[in-house]
Amino acid sequence: MKAREYRAAHFLWSLDDDGVATLTLNRPERKNPLTFQSYAEMRDLFRGLVHADDCKAVVVTGAGGNFSSGGDVHEIIGPLTEMRAPELLKFTRMTGDLVKAMRGCPQPVIAALDGICVGAGAIMAMASDLRIATPRTKTAFLFTRVGLAGCDMGACAILPRIIGQGRASELLFTGRNMTAEEGERWGFHNRLVEPEALLETARELARSLAKGPTFAHGMTKNQLNVEWDMSLDAAIESEAQAQAICMQTQDFRRAYEAFAAKREPVFEGN
């Protein structure tokens, strides 16, 4: 897959010269809700990024001052009430596959959050590796408010690891808004910036990662994923193997040679 050649049908997609891609949810008149089609397309795109060497990092954002209002009430919620169990399970597995694909792609994924970030939108933010938000960002895992369990798309596994079990339990049981200040204090948001600086801040962070040892970044992301259910001994052994692999890369040699020459290394991702 060549990320530069990808043509999105249900959102906006671009790739800059630094290898930073920007995925923009683009239905601002409805606060960027998701549809069956956008779920499936994003799942397939993130799966494909495993093979996209020209993409080094991804910024996910929303148009019009909001991130996402979650699943579209008329195009998803309504039809779901008419489906039978096999169709419903097919849908819930597909939405979970989007999270798996975001976690599984080797590129760091940075969510640039503003305004409304709820439901599946909050899940996409949660599934990202880093989150930059504005002071007006409101995040809610509001599934219980529509009669569903809070355990949606991996929320009960991932959210406690970010903000802690007690705080995650409160948000998932109540469905209430987490303010931007709470999100930053609890570790959900890596930082808060003003709305006019949001996208450029996220892209600048993405560019700094894209200039780094991208193969090693992919290894870091993989270890963050696989060590969730490892013992400490297994985790240390797994990291030893991962690090030994990275020590065989040319980027490791480039860093050493740059240090010896007292200059900044130029990484190439191999």
Phi and psi restraints in degrees (value plus and minus 20) as a CYANA .aco file:
   2 LYS   PHI    -129.0   -89.0
   2 LYS   PSI      93.2   133.2
   3 ALA   PHI     -80.6   -40.6
   3 ALA   PSI     -53.8   -13.8
   4 ARG   PHI     -85.5   -45.5
   4 ARG   PSI     -47.1    -7.1
   5 GLU   PHI    -111.4   -71.4
   5 GLU   PSI     -25.2    14.8
   6 TYR   PHI     -89.0   -49.0
   6 TYR   PSI     115.4   155.4
   7 ARG   PHI    -139.6   -99.6
   7 ARG   PSI      89.0   129.0
   8 ALA   PHI     -98.8   -58.8
   8 ALA   PSI     126.7   166.7
   9 ALA   PHI    -123.9   -83.9
   9 ALA   PSI     -48.5    -8.5
  10 HIS   PHI    -142.4  -102.4
  10 HIS   PSI      -7.9    32.1
  11 PHE   PHI    -184.1  -144.1
  11 PHE   PSI     157.3   197.3
  12 LEU   PHI    -116.2   -76.2
  12 LEU   PSI     126.0   166.0
  13 TRP   PHI    -163.9  -123.9
  13 TRP   PSI     111.6   151.6
  14 SER   PHI    -166.5  -126.5
  14 SER   PSI     137.8   177.8
  15 LEU   PHI    -155.0  -115.0
  15 LEU   PSI     105.1   145.1
  16 ASP   PHI    -110.9   -70.9
  16 ASP   PSI     158.4   198.4
  17 ASP   PHI     -88.6   -48.6
  17 ASP   PSI     -35.9     4.1
  18 ASP   PHI    -107.9   -67.9
  18 ASP   PSI     -20.1    19.9
  19 GLY   PHI      65.5   105.5
  19 GLY   PSI      -5.3    34.7
  20 VAL   PHI    -116.1   -76.1
  20 VAL   PSI     100.8   140.8
  21 ALA   PHI    -114.7   -74.7
  21 ALA   PSI     127.9   167.9
  22 THR   PHI    -144.7  -104.7
  22 THR   PSI     100.0   140.0
  23 LEU   PHI    -124.3   -84.3
  23 LEU   PSI      99.4   139.4
  24 THR   PHI    -137.2   -97.2
  24 THR   PSI      98.1   138.1
  25 LEU   PHI     -89.1   -49.1
  25 LEU   PSI     104.8   144.8
  26 ASN   PHI    -150.3  -110.3
  26 ASN   PSI      39.4    79.4
  27 ARG   PHI    -149.6  -109.6
  27 ARG   PSI      43.1    83.1
  28 PRO   PHI     -81.2   -41.2
  28 PRO   PSI     -47.3    -7.3
  29 GLU   PHI     -86.5   -46.5
  29 GLU   PSI     -37.8     2.2
  30 ARG   PHI    -139.9   -99.9
  30 ARG   PSI      -3.3    36.7
  31 LYS   PHI      42.8    82.8
  31 LYS   PSI      16.0    56.0
  32 ASN   PHI      38.9    78.9
  32 ASN   PSI      33.8    73.8
  33 PRO   PHI     -92.3   -52.3
  33 PRO   PSI     139.3   179.3
  34 LEU   PHI    -115.4   -75.4
  34 LEU   PSI     132.7   172.7
  35 THR   PHI    -144.0  -104.0
  35 THR   PSI     151.1   191.1
  36 PHE   PHI     -73.9   -33.9
  36 PHE   PSI     -61.6   -21.6
  37 GLN   PHI     -89.9   -49.9
  37 GLN   PSI     -61.3   -21.3
  38 SER   PHI     -90.4   -50.4
  38 SER   PSI     -57.3   -17.3
  39 TYR   PHI     -74.1   -34.1
  39 TYR   PSI     -72.9   -32.9
  40 ALA   PHI     -85.2   -45.2
  40 ALA   PSI     -59.6   -19.6
  41 GLU   PHI     -88.0   -48.0
  41 GLU   PSI     -61.9   -21.9
  42 MET   PHI     -85.3   -45.3
  42 MET   PSI     -60.2   -20.2
  43 ARG   PHI     -76.4   -36.4
  43 ARG   PSI     -68.5   -28.5
  44 ASP   PHI     -87.1   -47.1
  44 ASP   PSI     -56.1   -16.1
  45 LEU   PHI     -85.3   -45.3
  45 LEU   PSI     -69.6   -29.6
  46 PHE   PHI     -84.5   -44.5
  46 PHE   PSI     -53.9   -13.9
  47 ARG   PHI     -82.2   -42.2
  47 ARG   PSI     -62.1   -22.1
  48 GLY   PHI     -87.9   -47.9
  48 GLY   PSI     -45.7    -5.7
  49 LEU   PHI     -84.7   -44.7
  49 LEU   PSI     -37.2     2.8
  50 VAL   PHI     -76.8   -36.8
  50 VAL   PSI     -50.3   -10.3
  51 HIS   PHI    -126.8   -86.8
  51 HIS   PSI     -10.7    29.3
  52 ALA   PHI    -119.1   -79.1
  52 ALA   PSI      70.3   110.3
  53 ASP   PHI     -89.0   -49.0
  53 ASP   PSI     -40.0     0.0
  54 ASP   PHI    -102.8   -62.8
  54 ASP   PSI     -27.4    12.6
  55 CYS   PHI    -124.7   -84.7
  55 CYS   PSI     101.8   141.8
  56 LYS   PHI    -125.1   -85.1
  56 LYS   PSI     -44.5    -4.5
  57 ALA   PHI    -180.7  -140.7
  57 ALA   PSI     137.9   177.9
  58 VAL   PHI    -150.3  -110.3
  58 VAL   PSI     112.4   152.4
  59 VAL   PHI    -126.4   -86.4
  59 VAL   PSI     108.4   148.4
  60 VAL   PHI    -131.8   -91.8
  60 VAL   PSI     106.7   146.7
  61 THR   PHI    -167.0  -127.0
  61 THR   PSI    -199.4  -159.4
  62 GLY   PHI    -150.3  -110.3
  62 GLY   PSI     134.9   174.9
  63 ALA   PHI    -108.9   -68.9
  63 ALA   PSI     134.4   174.4
  64 GLY   PHI      55.3    95.3
  64 GLY   PSI       4.9    44.9
  65 GLY   PHI      65.5   105.5
  65 GLY   PSI     -11.2    28.8
  66 ASN   PHI    -157.1  -117.1
  66 ASN   PSI     133.6   173.6
  67 PHE   PHI    -103.7   -63.7
  67 PHE   PSI     -90.5   -50.5
  68 SER   PHI    -183.0  -143.0
  68 SER   PSI     122.1   162.1
  69 SER   PHI    -111.5   -71.5
  69 SER   PSI     -11.1    28.9
  70 GLY   PHI      66.1   106.1
  70 GLY   PSI    -178.3  -138.3
  71 GLY   PHI     -82.6   -42.6
  71 GLY   PSI     114.1   154.1
  72 ASP   PHI     -81.7   -41.7
  72 ASP   PSI     106.0   146.0
  73 VAL   PHI     -78.4   -38.4
  73 VAL   PSI     -63.4   -23.4
  74 HIS   PHI    -105.9   -65.9
  74 HIS   PSI     -53.0   -13.0
  75 GLU   PHI    -114.9   -74.9
  75 GLU   PSI     -34.9     5.1
  76 ILE   PHI    -143.7  -103.7
  76 ILE   PSI     -77.9   -37.9
  77 ILE   PHI     -79.7   -39.7
  77 ILE   PSI     -68.5   -28.5
  78 GLY   PHI     -77.0   -37.0
  78 GLY   PSI     -75.8   -35.8
  79 PRO   PHI     -78.2   -38.2
  79 PRO   PSI     -53.4   -13.4
  80 LEU   PHI     -83.2   -43.2
  80 LEU   PSI     -51.9   -11.9
  81 THR   PHI     -88.0   -48.0
  81 THR   PSI     -35.1     4.9
  82 GLU   PHI    -121.8   -81.8
  82 GLU   PSI     -22.0    18.0
  83 MET   PHI    -109.8   -69.8
  83 MET   PSI     135.9   175.9
  84 ARG   PHI    -113.0   -73.0
  84 ARG   PSI     150.4   190.4
  85 ALA   PHI     -73.7   -33.7
  85 ALA   PSI     -66.4   -26.4
  86 PRO   PHI     -81.1   -41.1
  86 PRO   PSI     -58.3   -18.3
  87 GLU   PHI     -89.1   -49.1
  87 GLU   PSI     -59.2   -19.2
  88 LEU   PHI     -84.5   -44.5
  88 LEU   PSI     -61.8   -21.8
  89 LEU   PHI     -86.3   -46.3
  89 LEU   PSI     -55.8   -15.8
  90 LYS   PHI     -81.0   -41.0
  90 LYS   PSI     -60.8   -20.8
  91 PHE   PHI     -88.7   -48.7
  91 PHE   PSI     -68.2   -28.2
  92 THR   PHI     -86.0   -46.0
  92 THR   PSI     -51.8   -11.8
  93 ARG   PHI     -88.0   -48.0
  93 ARG   PSI     -57.1   -17.1
  94 MET   PHI     -84.1   -44.1
  94 MET   PSI     -63.3   -23.3
  95 THR   PHI     -85.8   -45.8
  95 THR   PSI     -58.4   -18.4
  96 GLY   PHI     -84.3   -44.3
  96 GLY   PSI     -53.3   -13.3
  97 ASP   PHI     -84.9   -44.9
  97 ASP   PSI     -48.7    -8.7
  98 LEU   PHI     -82.7   -42.7
  98 LEU   PSI     -65.1   -25.1
  99 VAL   PHI     -82.5   -42.5
  99 VAL   PSI     -64.1   -24.1
 100 LYS   PHI     -78.9   -38.9
 100 LYS   PSI     -60.7   -20.7
 101 ALA   PHI     -88.3   -48.3
 101 ALA   PSI     -60.1   -20.1
 102 MET   PHI     -84.9   -44.9
 102 MET   PSI     -61.3   -21.3
 103 ARG   PHI     -92.4   -52.4
 103 ARG   PSI     -49.1    -9.1
 104 GLY   PHI    -105.7   -65.7
 104 GLY   PSI     -39.4     0.6
 105 CYS   PHI     -92.3   -52.3
 105 CYS   PSI     124.3   164.3
 106 PRO   PHI     -94.7   -54.7
 106 PRO   PSI     -37.6     2.4
 107 GLN   PHI     -95.0   -55.0
 107 GLN   PSI     119.9   159.9
 108 PRO   PHI     -81.9   -41.9
 108 PRO   PSI     114.1   154.1
 109 VAL   PHI    -130.8   -90.8
 109 VAL   PSI     102.8   142.8
 110 ILE   PHI    -133.4   -93.4
 110 ILE   PSI     101.8   141.8
 111 ALA   PHI    -111.0   -71.0
 111 ALA   PSI     105.9   145.9
 112 ALA   PHI    -123.6   -83.6
 112 ALA   PSI      86.5   126.5
 113 LEU   PHI    -129.3   -89.3
 113 LEU   PSI     116.0   156.0
 114 ASP   PHI    -166.7  -126.7
 114 ASP   PSI     128.8   168.8
 115 GLY   PHI      40.7    80.7
 115 GLY   PSI    -151.0  -111.0
 116 ILE   PHI     -97.1   -57.1
 116 ILE   PSI     108.6   148.6
 117 CYS   PHI    -163.1  -123.1
 117 CYS   PSI      65.0   105.0
 118 VAL   PHI    -153.8  -113.8
 118 VAL   PSI     143.7   183.7
 119 GLY   PHI      37.2    77.2
 119 GLY   PSI    -149.7  -109.7
 120 ALA   PHI     -83.5   -43.5
 120 ALA   PSI     -45.1    -5.1
 121 GLY   PHI     -84.8   -44.8
 121 GLY   PSI     -62.3   -22.3
 122 ALA   PHI     -84.3   -44.3
 122 ALA   PSI     -55.3   -15.3
 123 ILE   PHI     -85.8   -45.8
 123 ILE   PSI     -62.6   -22.6
 124 MET   PHI     -82.0   -42.0
 124 MET   PSI     -59.6   -19.6
 125 ALA   PHI     -82.5   -42.5
 125 ALA   PSI     -64.6   -24.6
 126 MET   PHI     -80.8   -40.8
 126 MET   PSI     -59.5   -19.5
 127 ALA   PHI     -93.9   -53.9
 127 ALA   PSI     -36.1     3.9
 128 SER   PHI     -91.2   -51.2
 128 SER   PSI     142.2   182.2
 129 ASP   PHI    -100.7   -60.7
 129 ASP   PSI     -54.9   -14.9
 130 LEU   PHI    -158.5  -118.5
 130 LEU   PSI     132.9   172.9
 131 ARG   PHI    -156.0  -116.0
 131 ARG   PSI     102.0   142.0
 132 ILE   PHI    -129.9   -89.9
 132 ILE   PSI     111.7   151.7
 133 ALA   PHI    -152.7  -112.7
 133 ALA   PSI     150.5   190.5
 134 THR   PHI    -127.7   -87.7
 134 THR   PSI     143.2   183.2
 135 PRO   PHI     -80.7   -40.7
 135 PRO   PSI     -39.7     0.3
 136 ARG   PHI    -115.5   -75.5
 136 ARG   PSI     -12.9    27.1
 137 THR   PHI     -90.4   -50.4
 137 THR   PSI     111.6   151.6
 138 LYS   PHI    -143.3  -103.3
 138 LYS   PSI      99.1   139.1
 139 THR   PHI    -133.2   -93.2
 139 THR   PSI     110.0   150.0
 140 ALA   PHI    -164.3  -124.3
 140 ALA   PSI     110.9   150.9
 141 PHE   PHI    -115.4   -75.4
 141 PHE   PSI      59.9    99.9
 142 LEU   PHI    -111.9   -71.9
 142 LEU   PSI       5.3    45.3
 143 PHE   PHI     -82.3   -42.3
 143 PHE   PSI     -57.6   -17.6
 144 THR   PHI     -86.5   -46.5
 144 THR   PSI     -43.8    -3.8
 145 ARG   PHI     -93.7   -53.7
 145 ARG   PSI     -33.2     6.8
 146 VAL   PHI    -133.8   -93.8
 146 VAL   PSI       1.1    41.1
 147 GLY   PHI      62.8   102.8
 147 GLY   PSI      -4.5    35.5
 148 LEU   PHI    -130.9   -90.9
 148 LEU   PSI     146.8   186.8
 149 ALA   PHI     -95.2   -55.2
 149 ALA   PSI     134.8   174.8
 150 GLY   PHI     -95.1   -55.1
 150 GLY   PSI     -27.9    12.1
 151 CYS   PHI    -106.3   -66.3
 151 CYS   PSI      44.5    84.5
 152 ASP   PHI    -129.2   -89.2
 152 ASP   PSI     111.1   151.1
 153 MET   PHI      36.8    76.8
 153 MET   PSI      15.0    55.0
 154 GLY   PHI      68.2   108.2
 154 GLY   PSI     -10.7    29.3
 155 ALA   PHI     -80.2   -40.2
 155 ALA   PSI     -60.0   -20.0
 156 CYS   PHI     -92.8   -52.8
 156 CYS   PSI     -37.0     3.0
 157 ALA   PHI    -111.4   -71.4
 157 ALA   PSI     -63.7   -23.7
 158 ILE   PHI    -108.3   -68.3
 158 ILE   PSI     -66.6   -26.6
 159 LEU   PHI     -79.2   -39.2
 159 LEU   PSI     -63.9   -23.9
 160 PRO   PHI     -80.8   -40.8
 160 PRO   PSI     -48.1    -8.1
 161 ARG   PHI     -93.8   -53.8
 161 ARG   PSI     -40.6    -0.6
 162 ILE   PHI    -110.2   -70.2
 162 ILE   PSI     -66.7   -26.7
 163 ILE   PHI    -138.0   -98.0
 163 ILE   PSI     -23.2    16.8
 164 GLY   PHI      80.4   120.4
 164 GLY   PSI     132.8   172.8
 165 GLN   PHI     -83.5   -43.5
 165 GLN   PSI     -64.9   -24.9
 166 GLY   PHI     -85.3   -45.3
 166 GLY   PSI     -65.8   -25.8
 167 ARG   PHI     -87.0   -47.0
 167 ARG   PSI     -61.6   -21.6
 168 ALA   PHI     -81.8   -41.8
 168 ALA   PSI     -61.4   -21.4
 169 SER   PHI     -79.7   -39.7
 169 SER   PSI     -63.1   -23.1
 170 GLU   PHI     -81.1   -41.1
 170 GLU   PSI     -68.0   -28.0
 171 LEU   PHI     -86.0   -46.0
 171 LEU   PSI     -59.3   -19.3
 172 LEU   PHI     -96.7   -56.7
 172 LEU   PSI     -51.7   -11.7
 173 PHE   PHI     -95.2   -55.2
 173 PHE   PSI     -63.0   -23.0
 174 THR   PHI    -110.0   -70.0
 174 THR   PSI     -48.0    -8.0
 175 GLY   PHI      51.1    91.1
 175 GLY   PSI      -7.1    32.9
 176 ARG   PHI     -94.8   -54.8
 176 ARG   PSI     144.4   184.4
 177 ASN   PHI     -90.5   -50.5
 177 ASN   PSI     115.3   155.3
 178 MET   PHI    -114.5   -74.5
 178 MET   PSI      99.7   139.7
 179 THR   PHI     -89.1   -49.1
 179 THR   PSI     143.5   183.5
 180 ALA   PHI     -81.5   -41.5
 180 ALA   PSI     -59.4   -19.4
 181 GLU   PHI     -86.0   -46.0
 181 GLU   PSI     -62.3   -22.3
 182 GLU   PHI     -80.6   -40.6
 182 GLU   PSI     -65.3   -25.3
 183 GLY   PHI     -78.3   -38.3
 183 GLY   PSI     -60.8   -20.8
 184 GLU   PHI     -90.6   -50.6
 184 GLU   PSI     -62.8   -22.8
 185 ARG   PHI     -85.9   -45.9
 185 ARG   PSI     -53.6   -13.6
 186 TRP   PHI    -106.3   -66.3
 186 TRP   PSI     -28.6    11.4
 187 GLY   PHI      74.5   114.5
 187 GLY   PSI     -14.8    25.2
 188 PHE   PHI     -93.7   -53.7
 188 PHE   PSI     -67.0   -27.0
 189 HIS   PHI    -112.7   -72.7
 189 HIS   PSI     110.7   150.7
 190 ASN   PHI     -91.8   -51.8
 190 ASN   PSI     -52.1   -12.1
 191 ARG   PHI    -184.3  -144.3
 191 ARG   PSI     141.7   181.7
 192 LEU   PHI    -133.4   -93.4
 192 LEU   PSI     117.2   157.2
 193 VAL   PHI    -156.6  -116.6
 193 VAL   PSI     142.8   182.8
 194 GLU   PHI     -88.6   -48.6
 194 GLU   PSI     131.1   171.1
 195 PRO   PHI     -73.2   -33.2
 195 PRO   PSI     -59.6   -19.6
 196 GLU   PHI     -89.1   -49.1
 196 GLU   PSI     -37.3     2.7
 197 ALA   PHI    -122.1   -82.1
 197 ALA   PSI     -22.6    17.4
 198 LEU   PHI     -80.1   -40.1
 198 LEU   PSI     -78.6   -38.6
 199 LEU   PHI     -84.9   -44.9
 199 LEU   PSI     -61.6   -21.6
 200 GLU   PHI     -88.0   -48.0
 200 GLU   PSI     -56.2   -16.2
 201 THR   PHI     -82.2   -42.2
 201 THR   PSI     -64.8   -24.8
 202 ALA   PHI     -84.5   -44.5
 202 ALA   PSI     -61.8   -21.8
 203 ARG   PHI     -88.3   -48.3
 203 ARG   PSI     -56.9   -16.9
 204 GLU   PHI     -84.6   -44.6
 204 GLU   PSI     -61.0   -21.0
 205 LEU   PHI     -82.4   -42.4
 205 LEU   PSI     -63.3   -23.3
 206 ALA   PHI     -82.4   -42.4
 206 ALA   PSI     -60.5   -20.5
 207 ARG   PHI     -84.1   -44.1
 207 ARG   PSI     -59.3   -19.3
 208 SER   PHI     -83.8   -43.8
 208 SER   PSI     -56.3   -16.3
 209 LEU   PHI     -92.5   -52.5
 209 LEU   PSI     -57.7   -17.7
 210 ALA   PHI     -84.0   -44.0
 210 ALA   PSI     -48.2    -8.2
 211 LYS   PHI    -101.5   -61.5
 211 LYS   PSI     -29.2    10.8
 212 GLY   PHI    -104.9   -64.9
 212 GLY   PSI    -189.9  -149.9
 213 PRO   PHI     -97.7   -57.7
 213 PRO   PSI      69.4   109.4
 214 THR   PHI     -86.2   -46.2
 214 THR   PSI     -51.8   -11.8
 215 PHE   PHI     -81.4   -41.4
 215 PHE   PSI     -63.9   -23.9
 216 ALA   PHI     -86.6   -46.6
 216 ALA   PSI     -55.0   -15.0
 217 HIS   PHI     -80.6   -40.6
 217 HIS   PSI     -62.1   -22.1
 218 GLY   PHI     -82.4   -42.4
 218 GLY   PSI     -58.1   -18.1
 219 MET   PHI     -85.7   -45.7
 219 MET   PSI     -60.4   -20.4
 220 THR   PHI     -80.3   -40.3
 220 THR   PSI     -65.9   -25.9
 221 LYS   PHI     -84.2   -44.2
 221 LYS   PSI     -60.6   -20.6
 222 ASN   PHI     -81.7   -41.7
 222 ASN   PSI     -63.4   -23.4
 223 GLN   PHI     -86.8   -46.8
 223 GLN   PSI     -57.7   -17.7
 224 LEU   PHI     -80.1   -40.1
 224 LEU   PSI     -52.6   -12.6
 225 ASN   PHI     -96.8   -56.8
 225 ASN   PSI     -72.1   -32.1
 226 VAL   PHI     -97.5   -57.5
 226 VAL   PSI     -38.9     1.1
 227 GLU   PHI    -103.3   -63.3
 227 GLU   PSI     -21.5    18.5
 228 TRP   PHI     -76.2   -36.2
 228 TRP   PSI     -60.7   -20.7
 229 ASP   PHI    -135.2   -95.2
 229 ASP   PSI       9.2    49.2
 230 MET   PHI    -121.3   -81.3
 230 MET   PSI     131.9   171.9
 231 SER   PHI     -91.5   -51.5
 231 SER   PSI     145.9   185.9
 232 LEU   PHI     -81.2   -41.2
 232 LEU   PSI     -62.0   -22.0
 233 ASP   PHI     -81.6   -41.6
 233 ASP   PSI     -63.8   -23.8
 234 ALA   PHI     -86.3   -46.3
 234 ALA   PSI     -58.0   -18.0
 235 ALA   PHI     -85.2   -45.2
 235 ALA   PSI     -63.7   -23.7
 236 ILE   PHI     -83.9   -43.9
 236 ILE   PSI     -60.9   -20.9
 237 GLU   PHI     -86.3   -46.3
 237 GLU   PSI     -61.6   -21.6
 238 SER   PHI     -82.8   -42.8
 238 SER   PSI     -60.1   -20.1
 239 GLU   PHI     -89.0   -49.0
 239 GLU   PSI     -53.9   -13.9
 240 ALA   PHI     -82.1   -42.1
 240 ALA   PSI     -61.7   -21.7
 241 GLN   PHI     -88.6   -48.6
 241 GLN   PSI     -62.2   -22.2
 242 ALA   PHI     -82.1   -42.1
 242 ALA   PSI     -62.7   -22.7
 243 GLN   PHI     -88.5   -48.5
 243 GLN   PSI     -56.8   -16.8
 244 ALA   PHI     -83.5   -43.5
 244 ALA   PSI     -56.2   -16.2
 245 ILE   PHI     -84.3   -44.3
 245 ILE   PSI     -65.8   -25.8
 246 CYS   PHI     -83.5   -43.5
 246 CYS   PSI     -51.0   -11.0
 247 MET   PHI     -88.3   -48.3
 247 MET   PSI     -33.7     6.3
 248 GLN   PHI    -109.4   -69.4
 248 GLN   PSI     -24.0    16.0
 249 THR   PHI    -101.7   -61.7
 249 THR   PSI     137.2   177.2
 250 GLN   PHI     -89.4   -49.4
 250 GLN   PSI     -47.8    -7.8
 251 ASP   PHI     -81.0   -41.0
 251 ASP   PSI     -57.2   -17.2
 252 PHE   PHI     -82.7   -42.7
 252 PHE   PSI     -64.0   -24.0
 253 ARG   PHI     -86.0   -46.0
 253 ARG   PSI     -61.1   -21.1
 254 ARG   PHI     -79.8   -39.8
 254 ARG   PSI     -61.3   -21.3
 255 ALA   PHI     -83.8   -43.8
 255 ALA   PSI     -62.5   -22.5
 256 TYR   PHI     -83.3   -43.3
 256 TYR   PSI     -66.8   -26.8
 257 GLU   PHI     -85.2   -45.2
 257 GLU   PSI     -56.4   -16.4
 258 ALA   PHI     -87.1   -47.1
 258 ALA   PSI     -62.0   -22.0
 259 PHE   PHI     -81.2   -41.2
 259 PHE   PSI     -64.3   -24.3
 260 ALA   PHI     -83.6   -43.6
 260 ALA   PSI     -52.7   -12.7
 261 ALA   PHI    -111.1   -71.1
 261 ALA   PSI     -17.5    22.5
 262 LYS   PHI      37.2    77.2
 262 LYS   PSI      29.0    69.0
 263 ARG   PHI    -159.0  -119.0
 263 ARG   PSI     146.2   186.2
 264 GLU   PHI     -94.5   -54.5
 264 GLU   PSI     116.6   156.6
 265 PRO   PHI     -92.6   -52.6
 265 PRO   PSI     130.0   170.0
 266 VAL   PHI    -134.2   -94.2
 266 VAL   PSI      86.3   126.3
 267 PHE   PHI    -104.9   -64.9
 267 PHE   PSI     129.3   169.3
 268 GLU   PHI    -144.7  -104.7
 268 GLU   PSI     -18.6    21.4
 269 GLY   PHI      59.0    99.0
 269 GLY   PSI       2.0    42.0
